[in-house]
């Protein structure tokens, strides 16, 4: 029954967004916005994230079955996944496959 409530809102396969169209998913002291919130069955979650110095997403990790990828546009971020911690500087990035986050 729970599967019924997580069905995609749309079957559309192409979207175009302006900054103000992104769905706001703010957590902790970070400003998180997501592209394509209408489709929960997609394989890649793409966020526009803005952090003030020292900001974070809070104590609870973000968990989902999709892939995540990011490029640091300005400054640097520290990321901890699966016991690994890395600092990523401007121009660098990361990609996390959903299968790499289990086990």
Number of C-alpha atoms within 10 A of each C-alpha: 5 6 6 7 8 11 13 14 12 10 10 9 8 6 8 7 9 7 10 8 12 16 16 16 14 14 14 13 15 18 18 18 20 18 20 20 18 16 17 16 15 14 13 18 19 16 19 16 15 17 16 9 11 8 13 17 15 11 8 8 9 8 8 10 16 16 17 16 13 15 14 16 12 11 11 16 18 10 13 10 11 9 6 7 10 11 11 16 15 12 11 14 15 12 11 14 14 15 10 10 13 8 5
